[in-house]
Amino acid sequence: MFGYIECNRSKLSREELERYQSVYCGLCRVLKEKYGELERLSLSYDMTFAVLFLSSLYEPAEKTEKFRCSVHPLRVRTSVRNKFTEYAADMTVALAYFKALDDWKDEKKTGKRWYAGKIRKAYQAVERAYPRQCQAISASIQELELIEKDREMNPDQAINCSGRMLSELFVWEEDFWSNSLRTFGYELGRFIYLMDATLDYKKDLRNRNYNPLFGMGKQPEEMEAALSLPLGNAMEVFEKLPLVQDAHLLRNILYGGVWQQYYAKMRGKEKDHG
């Protein structure tokens, strides 16, 4: 994902912030222990949301530990992990690998090619464990490459392509909840792609990169309604799921946190949304 799915810290209690940080720390520790320091560089609050969301639905057993962090050694920290922490770490590696390859192809950043090479072995292990999810990422990125080269194609094709990729990542396994999770991930993926395009509009215009807003005939400041549509669809699914644990924290992210960068950029300040 792209760094937009995070909480609005000003609207959370101290206990909720501690819970959020402990899940984030759990993901960080799993990435380091399972893969190494390089893979830990791809740690994100996006995947922290995935852990919270899937954990709220499935309610797995959790392991809580006190530890000292080498990056922040001055105080004892708490980490929380469960089977979805492991899953989110695996998906973090898969997304990081393909993003590095994509950045290398698009911008010829040698550092990205080096990084992709370094984490390739870790990615191959993830691919063996989760072929469906990895195939979805690979196929979506390849399709996006074709769409971005043919600038005459309907912008919806690129937006929907991103949705299909994320739809599979939210389906941990095929079960009763799979259809709902696919729909949620699909709509959230469409929102993320549009948000990324909105915030990168000026840079893409300057660098002559592909951006779906060009084909839509939209300026970034006109995108609030278009962004609200896929997010609203995702929230409709979200509200029908039996989520109890961390429900307020999850709503904080989806109703408010995801808009922070948009309003900061469009209006020069953060706006409370919802």
C-alpha positions as CSV (number, residue, x, y, z in Angstrom):
1,M,0.0,0.0,0.0
2,F,1.0,3.6,-0.2
3,G,1.2,5.2,3.3
4,Y,-2.3,6.6,3.6
5,I,-4.0,4.0,5.8
6,E,-3.0,5.3,9.2
7,C,-4.8,6.6,12.3
8,N,-5.6,10.2,13.3
9,R,-3.7,10.2,16.5
10,S,-5.4,13.4,17.9
11,K,-8.7,11.5,18.0
12,L,-7.5,8.4,19.9
13,S,-7.2,7.7,23.6
14,R,-3.9,6.9,25.2
15,E,-4.9,3.3,25.4
16,E,-5.8,3.1,21.8
17,L,-2.6,4.8,20.8
18,E,-0.6,2.2,22.8
19,R,-2.6,-0.6,21.2
20,Y,-1.9,0.8,17.8
21,Q,1.8,1.2,18.5
22,S,2.1,-2.3,20.0
23,V,0.6,-3.9,16.9
24,Y,3.0,-1.9,14.8
25,C,5.9,-3.0,16.9
26,G,4.8,-6.6,16.6
27,L,4.9,-6.3,12.9
28,C,8.3,-4.7,12.9
29,R,9.7,-7.5,15.1
30,V,8.3,-10.3,13.0
31,L,9.7,-8.7,9.8
32,K,13.2,-8.5,11.4
33,E,13.0,-12.0,13.0
34,K,11.6,-13.8,9.9
35,Y,13.4,-11.9,7.2
36,G,16.0,-9.4,8.4
37,E,16.9,-5.7,8.7
38,L,16.4,-5.0,4.9
39,E,12.9,-6.3,4.8
40,R,12.1,-4.3,7.9
41,L,12.7,-1.1,5.9
42,S,9.3,-1.7,4.2
43,L,7.4,-1.6,7.5
44,S,4.3,0.5,7.2
45,Y,1.2,1.6,9.1
46,D,-0.8,0.3,6.1
47,M,-0.1,-3.3,7.0
48,T,-0.6,-2.5,10.7
49,F,-4.2,-1.7,9.7
50,A,-4.4,-5.1,7.9
51,V,-3.3,-6.8,11.2
52,L,-5.9,-4.9,13.2
53,F,-8.7,-5.5,10.7
54,L,-8.2,-9.2,10.2
55,S,-7.6,-9.7,13.9
56,S,-10.8,-8.0,14.7
57,L,-12.7,-10.3,12.4
58,Y,-11.1,-13.6,13.3
59,E,-10.1,-12.9,16.9
60,P,-6.9,-15.1,17.0
61,A,-4.8,-15.7,20.1
62,E,-2.3,-12.9,20.7
63,K,1.2,-12.9,22.2
64,T,2.2,-9.8,24.2
65,E,5.9,-9.1,25.0
66,K,7.9,-6.3,26.6
67,F,11.2,-5.5,24.8
68,R,13.8,-2.8,24.2
69,C,14.0,-1.5,20.7
70,S,17.4,-0.8,19.2
71,V,16.0,2.2,17.3
72,H,14.2,3.6,20.4
73,P,16.2,2.2,23.3
74,L,15.3,4.7,26.1
75,R,12.1,3.0,27.2
76,V,10.6,-0.5,27.4
77,R,8.1,-1.1,24.6
78,T,5.3,-3.6,24.1
79,S,4.7,-5.7,21.0
80,V,1.5,-7.6,20.2
81,R,1.5,-10.3,17.5
82,N,-0.6,-13.1,16.2
83,K,-1.0,-15.2,13.0
84,F,-2.1,-12.1,11.1
85,T,1.1,-10.3,12.1
86,E,3.0,-13.1,10.3
87,Y,0.7,-12.8,7.3
88,A,1.1,-9.0,7.1
89,A,4.9,-9.4,7.3
90,D,4.7,-11.8,4.3
91,M,2.5,-9.5,2.3
92,T,4.8,-6.5,3.2
93,V,7.7,-8.4,1.6
94,A,5.7,-9.2,-1.5
95,L,4.5,-5.6,-2.0
96,A,8.0,-4.2,-1.3
97,Y,9.6,-6.6,-3.9
98,F,7.2,-5.6,-6.7
99,K,7.2,-1.9,-5.8
100,A,11.0,-1.9,-5.9
101,L,10.9,-3.5,-9.4
102,D,8.3,-1.1,-10.5
103,D,10.3,1.9,-9.3
104,W,13.3,0.6,-11.1
105,K,11.4,0.2,-14.4
106,D,9.7,3.6,-14.1
107,E,12.5,5.8,-12.8
108,K,15.6,3.7,-13.2
109,K,16.5,4.1,-9.5
110,T,19.5,1.8,-9.1
111,G,18.9,1.6,-5.4
112,K,15.5,0.1,-6.0
113,R,16.9,-2.6,-8.3
114,W,19.5,-3.4,-5.7
115,Y,16.8,-3.6,-3.0
116,A,14.6,-5.9,-5.1
117,G,17.6,-8.2,-5.7
118,K,18.4,-8.3,-2.0
119,I,14.9,-9.3,-0.9
120,R,14.2,-11.6,-3.9
121,K,14.9,-14.7,-1.8
122,A,12.5,-13.6,0.9
123,Y,9.9,-12.9,-1.7
124,Q,10.2,-16.3,-3.3
125,A,9.5,-17.9,0.1
126,V,6.3,-15.8,0.4
127,E,5.3,-16.7,-3.2
128,R,5.5,-20.4,-2.3
129,A,3.4,-19.9,0.8
130,Y,0.8,-17.5,-0.9
131,P,0.8,-18.1,-4.6
132,R,-2.8,-16.6,-5.1
133,Q,-1.8,-13.3,-3.4
134,C,1.5,-13.0,-5.2
135,Q,0.0,-13.8,-8.5
136,A,-2.6,-11.0,-8.0
137,I,0.2,-8.5,-7.2
138,S,2.3,-9.5,-10.2
139,A,-0.6,-9.6,-12.7
140,S,-2.0,-6.2,-11.5
141,I,1.4,-4.5,-11.8
142,Q,1.9,-5.9,-15.3
143,E,-1.5,-4.8,-16.3
144,L,-0.9,-1.3,-14.9
145,E,2.3,-1.1,-16.9
146,L,0.4,-1.7,-20.1
147,I,-2.4,0.8,-19.1
148,E,0.1,3.5,-18.2
149,K,1.9,3.1,-21.6
150,D,-1.4,3.5,-23.5
151,R,-2.6,6.8,-22.3
152,E,-5.8,6.6,-24.3
153,M,-7.2,3.8,-22.1
154,N,-10.1,4.5,-19.7
155,P,-8.7,5.7,-16.3
156,D,-11.1,3.3,-14.6
157,Q,-9.0,0.4,-15.9
158,A,-6.0,1.5,-13.9
159,I,-8.1,2.3,-10.8
160,N,-9.8,-1.1,-10.9
161,C,-6.6,-2.9,-11.5
162,S,-5.2,-1.6,-8.2
163,G,-8.4,-2.7,-6.5
164,R,-8.1,-6.3,-7.8
165,M,-4.6,-6.5,-6.4
166,L,-5.6,-5.4,-2.9
167,S,-8.7,-7.5,-2.9
168,E,-6.7,-10.7,-2.8
169,L,-4.4,-9.4,0.0
170,F,-7.3,-9.0,2.4
171,V,-8.4,-12.6,1.8
172,W,-6.2,-14.6,4.1
173,E,-7.9,-17.9,3.2
174,E,-11.0,-18.9,1.4
175,D,-13.9,-19.1,3.9
176,F,-17.3,-17.6,4.8
177,W,-15.8,-14.1,4.8
178,S,-13.9,-14.2,1.5
179,N,-16.4,-12.4,-0.7
180,S,-16.9,-9.6,1.8
181,L,-13.1,-9.2,2.3
182,R,-12.5,-9.2,-1.4
183,T,-15.0,-6.4,-1.9
184,F,-13.6,-4.4,1.0
185,G,-10.0,-4.8,-0.4
186,Y,-11.1,-4.0,-3.9
187,E,-12.8,-0.7,-2.9
188,L,-10.0,0.2,-0.5
189,G,-7.4,-0.5,-3.3
190,R,-9.3,1.8,-5.7
191,F,-9.4,4.5,-3.1
192,I,-5.6,4.2,-2.4
193,Y,-4.8,4.4,-6.1
194,L,-6.9,7.5,-6.6
195,M,-5.5,9.1,-3.5
196,D,-1.9,8.4,-4.6
197,A,-2.8,9.9,-8.1
198,T,-4.4,12.9,-6.5
199,L,-1.4,13.7,-4.2
200,D,1.1,13.0,-7.0
201,Y,-0.8,15.1,-9.6
202,K,1.7,18.0,-9.9
203,K,4.7,15.8,-9.8
204,D,3.3,13.5,-12.5
205,L,2.3,16.6,-14.6
206,R,5.8,18.0,-14.3
207,N,7.5,14.6,-15.1
208,R,5.0,13.6,-17.8
209,N,4.1,10.5,-15.9
210,Y,0.7,8.7,-16.2
211,N,-2.0,9.9,-13.9
212,P,-5.7,8.8,-14.1
213,L,-6.8,12.3,-13.2
214,F,-5.6,13.6,-16.6
215,G,-8.0,11.3,-18.3
216,M,-10.8,12.1,-15.8
217,G,-10.3,15.8,-16.5
218,K,-10.1,16.5,-12.7
219,Q,-7.9,18.7,-10.6
220,P,-6.8,17.4,-7.2
221,E,-9.0,19.9,-5.3
222,E,-12.0,18.4,-7.2
223,M,-11.4,14.8,-6.1
224,E,-13.1,14.6,-2.7
225,A,-16.4,13.2,-4.2
226,A,-14.5,10.7,-6.4
227,L,-12.4,9.6,-3.5
228,S,-15.4,9.2,-1.2
229,L,-17.2,6.8,-3.6
230,P,-14.8,3.8,-3.3
231,L,-14.1,4.5,0.4
232,G,-17.8,4.6,1.1
233,N,-18.3,1.3,-0.7
234,A,-15.5,-0.2,1.5
235,M,-17.1,1.3,4.6
236,E,-20.4,-0.3,3.7
237,V,-18.8,-3.7,3.8
238,F,-16.8,-2.8,6.9
239,E,-19.9,-1.9,8.9
240,K,-21.6,-5.2,8.1
241,L,-18.7,-7.3,9.5
242,P,-18.9,-8.5,13.1
243,L,-15.9,-6.3,14.2
244,V,-15.7,-5.6,17.9
245,Q,-12.1,-5.6,19.0
246,D,-10.4,-2.3,18.0
247,A,-13.6,-1.2,16.2
248,H,-13.2,2.4,17.3
249,L,-9.5,2.4,16.2
250,L,-10.4,0.9,12.9
251,R,-13.1,3.5,12.3
252,N,-10.7,6.3,13.3
253,I,-8.4,5.1,10.5
254,L,-11.1,4.6,7.8
255,Y,-13.3,7.6,8.6
256,G,-10.5,10.1,9.4
257,G,-7.0,8.9,9.2
258,V,-7.0,8.1,5.5
259,W,-8.0,11.7,4.6
260,Q,-5.2,13.5,6.6
261,Q,-2.7,13.8,3.8
262,Y,-5.4,14.9,1.3
263,Y,-6.6,17.8,3.5
264,A,-3.1,18.8,4.6
265,K,-2.2,19.2,0.9
266,M,-5.4,20.6,-0.4
267,R,-6.1,23.1,2.4
268,G,-2.8,23.5,4.1
269,K,-4.2,22.0,7.3
270,E,-5.7,18.7,8.6
271,K,-9.5,18.6,8.6
272,D,-11.6,16.3,10.6
273,H,-13.6,14.1,8.2
274,G,-16.5,12.0,9.6
